[in-house]
Each structure stands twice: as structure tokens, then as C-alpha cells.
């Protein structure tokens, strides 16, 4: 009976061990690599201890290791500079009932001789200046024409999310929380809440994971678990995609809605994106950037999705037909699929990538879940966005 109890205790200790430095497996007790004596209670983070790291010492070290990793995240994952993403344009959603264009400020003030109208539908205009006269506003568009203040449905605020530049190759998956998320004490829908809520866009690392049914659960801090749908993760690549031989590529994880950049086969940048919806997939495959535009206008009519017109979309890089990497100012859906096939990014991230990428840069899009179809017949000529 005593031997059975000892075996059960050792089995429980072994199962509770975690992936932090210098932790021995219970099966290696008394081996040449690990001494037979147990470590006294304490924290062992520096080097390999000359004792077996089990029981209370293992638990204390686990706590200290995870706390140290979380505390050091800002140093290990610094964001790009806030100076990225500066644009000469501002934007607003166009009110369809007042969408007239004027050649000059005078004709706009007089509300005469309008030269045309903006597109009807989901339409955004860019403007470079605003003039206020007698309590009324007038906007000069990026195209040079003028619109009256009544044309403004609402002002668009470009997302200023900042991607990260890891100082060294990450050893575990990391990413961002997608919405304010309460953590659970253990994996599973029926677990108790910890009382902690992680805000949207918080950078996190995955310290443990567990598969329950068809779902993955991730431990983001000690005994703090979230469901897979609450985070968008980067999978650090172990090597380049097939066909990439220069060590440089842009990797789009369609399932996770993240983007990674590699240089000399090392991860140098990562961020959140918005790729194609289930009606307008971003196509998996290996492509090359074939066109770069500081700004461009995107327009189209996609039937059930309706018509759209987006003036002066910044930092656009086409890589698959008319599917492109570019900035977005008309939504805040980072981490979720909602585009017409393009890969949308925040202003700073798109600016950073535009400066880094060269013509002919490899772009690798993939879906680790296998849910995105790859039949070429489903990917007809694309219009953008």
C-alpha cells in the first residue's frame, strides 16, 4: 500500500512539471544526469541545480519563471516606433445624400456647379485640408475637389496598433488577446473564473496548452486559461516555406489572423491583420510582391457585399492578382476575417512593412486549420480591399 501511494505522488508531481529551465522528469531520478537528492524549497532559475527540481521547489520555480517571462515581455517584444504610420490624409465616411463634388472652395460655399458625385455605397473620402466659414465646414479631398461638411457621415480614425520586433527568436507561441477576456482557473468551459480580465490587444505568450474535444485552451499566466478563440497567435517558424531560399519572407497565418516577417530566417516583426472573409478568401500559397503604391484608390461591386469606394488607401503591396497588403482606416477588425481578400493592417504596421519589403518579396499565406479552400477556381480576379 505504501509503495502504491508513493508511486501516485510521484506521478502527480511529474504530471505537474512545466517547461521552465532545469526541471527534471521524475523518471530520471538517480540517473547520471540528475542527482537523487531533492531540492529544498526555493526558486531555481539560474543554471541547472545540483538537486532534483520536484515538489515545492518545482512549483515555486514555475511561478517565478512565468512571472519573470511576463514581466520581461516589453523588453523581449518591443513595439515598432510610434513615428510609423504618419499620413498626409484624413478620412471620413461619405453621406450618400450629400455626396456632391465641387471644383473649388467658392463653388462649394455657394453650393453651385457641382461637378460630380461620390460613389454610392460604402464610400470613404480622403481629405488634406478643412476650411470653416460662417460655422460651416468644407473639405478639400486628396483628389483636389471639394465637399461640403454635410457630406461627412462620420470621421474615420485609422488604427494605430503597433506590431512587435522580437529581440530574439521566440521559443513559444505568442500573440494578442482579441477582446476583453476573463481568464479561467483551468481549461474547459465550466472552469471557475480567476477574477482577472485581460484587455484587448494585450501581448501574451502561451506557457501551456491543452486540447479538449475540438478546442485548444491556452495558459497565458500561472493557472490562467483562455479558449483558443480569444487570442490570435504567431507560430514562430522553424524554417522557411518551400521555395524560399533567401531567408526573407512575409508569412500570413490565415487561421490566426497574424502576420510575421522573417529576415535571415529569423523573426523580425509580427502583428495582427484582417484577411478575407468566408465569402472572399485570402488565397493560401506562395506569392511575390509585384507592385508597391504609396496610396491607391480601391473600388468595386461585390454583389451581396455591395459597392465600395475607398480613397487613398496607404502603403499598398499587391502579391496575388489584386489582393494586397495595405493599411486600413474604415474598420477596427484586426484579428478577425472581414476583408474582400486583401490583408489589412494598422497604419504604423503597414508603413513599417512597406519600408521593409522589396519588389519580389516572398509572401506565404497558409491556414494551419486547413479550412481555407485552395481550389484555384474559387479565386477569380479580385478588385482589392
Secondary structure in CASP SS format (residue, H / E / C, confidence):
PFRMAT SS
TARGET T0000
AUTHOR 0000-0000-0000
METHOD secondary structure of the structure
MODEL  1
X C 1.00
X H 1.00
X H 1.00
X H 1.00
X H 1.00
X H 1.00
X H 1.00
X H 1.00
X H 1.00
X H 1.00
X H 1.00
X H 1.00
X H 1.00
X H 1.00
X H 1.00
X H 1.00
X C 1.00
X C 1.00
X C 1.00
X C 1.00
X C 1.00
X C 1.00
X C 1.00
X C 1.00
X C 1.00
X H 1.00
X H 1.00
X H 1.00
X C 1.00
X C 1.00
X C 1.00
X C 1.00
X C 1.00
X C 1.00
X C 1.00
X C 1.00
X C 1.00
X E 1.00
X C 1.00
X C 1.00
X C 1.00
X C 1.00
X C 1.00
X C 1.00
X C 1.00
X C 1.00
X C 1.00
X C 1.00
X C 1.00
X C 1.00
X C 1.00
X E 1.00
X C 1.00
X C 1.00
X H 1.00
X H 1.00
X H 1.00
X H 1.00
X H 1.00
X H 1.00
X H 1.00
X H 1.00
X H 1.00
X H 1.00
X H 1.00
X H 1.00
X H 1.00
X H 1.00
X H 1.00
X H 1.00
X H 1.00
X C 1.00
X H 1.00
X H 1.00
X H 1.00
X H 1.00
X E 1.00
X E 1.00
X E 1.00
X C 1.00
X C 1.00
X C 1.00
X C 1.00
X C 1.00
X C 1.00
X C 1.00
X C 1.00
X C 1.00
X C 1.00
X E 1.00
X E 1.00
X E 1.00
X E 1.00
X E 1.00
X C 1.00
X H 1.00
X H 1.00
X H 1.00
X C 1.00
X E 1.00
X E 1.00
X E 1.00
X C 1.00
X C 1.00
X H 1.00
X H 1.00
X H 1.00
X H 1.00
X H 1.00
X H 1.00
X C 1.00
X C 1.00
X C 1.00
X E 1.00
X E 1.00
X E 1.00
X E 1.00
X C 1.00
X C 1.00
X C 1.00
X C 1.00
X E 1.00
X E 1.00
X E 1.00
X E 1.00
X E 1.00
X E 1.00
X E 1.00
X E 1.00
X E 1.00
X E 1.00
X E 1.00
X E 1.00
X C 1.00
X C 1.00
X E 1.00
X E 1.00
X E 1.00
X E 1.00
X E 1.00
X E 1.00
X C 1.00
X C 1.00
X C 1.00
X C 1.00
X E 1.00
X E 1.00
X E 1.00
X H 1.00
X H 1.00
X H 1.00
X E 1.00
X E 1.00
X E 1.00
X E 1.00
X E 1.00
X C 1.00
X C 1.00
X C 1.00
X C 1.00
X C 1.00
X C 1.00
X C 1.00
X E 1.00
X E 1.00
X E 1.00
X C 1.00
X C 1.00
X C 1.00
X C 1.00
X C 1.00
X C 1.00
X C 1.00
X E 1.00
X E 1.00
X E 1.00
X E 1.00
X C 1.00
X C 1.00
X C 1.00
X E 1.00
X E 1.00
X E 1.00
X E 1.00
X C 1.00
X C 1.00
X C 1.00
X C 1.00
X C 1.00
X C 1.00
X C 1.00
X C 1.00
X E 1.00
X E 1.00
X E 1.00
X E 1.00
X E 1.00
X E 1.00
X C 1.00
X C 1.00
X C 1.00
X C 1.00
X E 1.00
X E 1.00
X E 1.00
X C 1.00
X C 1.00
X E 1.00
X E 1.00
X E 1.00
X E 1.00
X E 1.00
X C 1.00
X C 1.00
X E 1.00
X E 1.00
X E 1.00
X E 1.00
X E 1.00
X E 1.00
X E 1.00
X C 1.00
X C 1.00
X E 1.00
X E 1.00
X E 1.00
X E 1.00
X H 1.00
X H 1.00
X H 1.00
X E 1.00
X E 1.00
X E 1.00
X E 1.00
X C 1.00
X C 1.00
X C 1.00
X C 1.00
X C 1.00
X C 1.00
X C 1.00
X C 1.00
X C 1.00
X C 1.00
X C 1.00
X C 1.00
X C 1.00
X C 1.00
X E 1.00
X E 1.00
X E 1.00
X E 1.00
X E 1.00
X C 1.00
X C 1.00
X C 1.00
X C 1.00
X E 1.00
X E 1.00
X E 1.00
X E 1.00
X E 1.00
X E 1.00
X C 1.00
X C 1.00
X E 1.00
X E 1.00
X E 1.00
X E 1.00
X E 1.00
X E 1.00
X E 1.00
X C 1.00
X E 1.00
X C 1.00
X E 1.00
X C 1.00
X C 1.00
X C 1.00
X C 1.00
X C 1.00
X C 1.00
X C 1.00
X C 1.00
X E 1.00
X E 1.00
X E 1.00
X E 1.00
X C 1.00
X C 1.00
X E 1.00
X E 1.00
X E 1.00
X E 1.00
X E 1.00
X E 1.00
X E 1.00
X E 1.00
X E 1.00
X E 1.00
X E 1.00
X C 1.00
X H 1.00
X H 1.00
X H 1.00
X C 1.00
X E 1.00
X E 1.00
X E 1.00
X E 1.00
X E 1.00
X E 1.00
X E 1.00
X E 1.00
X E 1.00
X E 1.00
X E 1.00
X E 1.00
X E 1.00
X E 1.00
X C 1.00
X C 1.00
X E 1.00
X E 1.00
X E 1.00
X E 1.00
X E 1.00
X C 1.00
X C 1.00
X C 1.00
X C 1.00
X C 1.00
X C 1.00
X C 1.00
X C 1.00
X C 1.00
X C 1.00
X C 1.00
X E 1.00
X C 1.00
X C 1.00
X C 1.00
X E 1.00
X E 1.00
X E 1.00
X C 1.00
X H 1.00
X H 1.00
X H 1.00
X H 1.00
X H 1.00
X H 1.00
X H 1.00
X H 1.00
X H 1.00
X H 1.00
X C 1.00
X C 1.00
X C 1.00
X C 1.00
X C 1.00
X E 1.00
X E 1.00
X E 1.00
X E 1.00
X E 1.00
X C 1.00
X C 1.00
X C 1.00
X C 1.00
X C 1.00
X C 1.00
X C 1.00
X C 1.00
X C 1.00
X H 1.00
X H 1.00
X H 1.00
X C 1.00
X C 1.00
X C 1.00
X C 1.00
X C 1.00
X C 1.00
X C 1.00
END
